[in-house]
Amino acid sequence: MALSLKKARQQTAALLVPAHPTLDSLRAAAAGCRACELWKRGTQTVFGEGARRARILFVGEQPGDKEDLAGKPFVGPAGVVLNKALAAAGIERDQIYVTNVVKHFKWEPRGKRRIHKKPNAAEIAACRPWLEAEIAATGPEAVVLLGATAAQALLGSGFRVSQERGRLMASPLARHVLATVHPSSILRAPDDDARHAEMARFVDDLRVVAAVKGRRKGA
Ligand code: URA
């Protein structure tokens, strides 16, 4: 028993999630998470942040360099794009909660820089209990999956953002789930025209979710 508990602890964060969790107790527990090896590489756990009862919960891939240092999600260049798109779609920051599928920065050195490395399936699985607990604690009307890593982690490896983006789907995660591109893909557009076109499509996707009517009083 002791051995299998130890193994489970190493494989996912499930045993670290407190009973009757709140966002504060989750954040405190996640700060010491060692369910996968990424805690050794990251500066700190970057837990989600935002409204306690969020109308919309956004899920990215993993914190980047800036987020790792700040301890907050989406505060770097991708976050700037996300904030602009949210404003253009009429989504207020105080209505949302923003988090990631993986809560430690995975990187490899290139000279003095820390270069982002995609999390693997075991790291995503290890971290998933935190995301599920965040969704349960915030109770959003809609979950928005930003990019292929988030979409495939939650909707299956066969899910194609390019084919299914911008569509509201029913899901056990929330009344609505919508997948769209990751804001960092807009930064990688080859020129200004492509960047503007990609941003406009991203904002259109977010407008779909902005139009979701809340069931909660005041939502
Ligand atoms: N990219 C992500 O997916 N999440 C962040 O928090 C920052 C960049």
Boltz pocket constraint, residues with backbone or C-beta under 6 A from the ligand:
constraints:
  - pocket:
      binder: B
      contacts: [[A, 60], [A, 61], [A, 62], [A, 63], [A, 64], [A, 67], [A, 72], [A, 73], [A, 74], [A, 75], [A, 76], [A, 78], [A, 79], [A, 99], [A, 100], [A, 146], [A, 184]]
      max_distance: 6.0
